[in-house]
Amino acid sequence: MQKIAVYGKGGIGKSTVTSNLAAAMAVLGKRVIQIGCDPKADSTVNLLNGQKLMPVMNFIREYDREPESIEEISKVGFGNVLCIETGGPTPGLGCAGRGIITTFALLDELELFEFFQPDVVLYDVLGDVVCGGFAAPIREGYADKVLIVTSGEKMALYAANNINSAVNNFADRNYASVRGVVMNRRNVEREEEKVRAFAEANNLEVVADIPRSDDIIRWEDQGKTVVEGDIMCEAARRFTALAELLLSEE
């Protein structure tokens, strides 16, 4: 079982990358779980025809109890990808990272991985601040690989550097390691040069180059990944190539 955490600055396209990667792996015949680890709880929406899933933390608040089965807090999306969202606290109250810690503990109790037996688990994690619950996929052994999503924008690269440093801080504990950088283009000046310079300076590989594509936008407007919508278009081919690369390392 591969366990991959996708990190990056808020708004950089982590959910687009993660959900398309999940869809591509599913098309390639793998059993996939995608866990959204962002209080916005919108990681899996494009695997679910635009429908939002009730997050675990919302379930606990609404029903005043913990879920008794995986079915209560998950939905099956495109390609039979099992979708789960951690959610977060009531806005303005509590720590957002706590939702991740609470959800992971519940999933362990419900024996998610033993029950579903996935080939791949993908975590879509907010990466502006890699602390507390947001670092759980890295430091608690839930993930063994990290993909850093960035563009050539200054703040995206700043966040990417912080994420890489956070992962390196746990290197001596046999936790997750950075597998590579996903360049999610925003068409800024000298973008490829900047991203590749960051990767080279940190001894990282640019494992995917995702174009800024009208195809991605068009299909997301319909609540779908571009892999589901048009698997033969260039953007979908790039996601499929990344999926094949990662699966080849299984």
Disulfide bonds with the S-S distance in Angstrom:
none
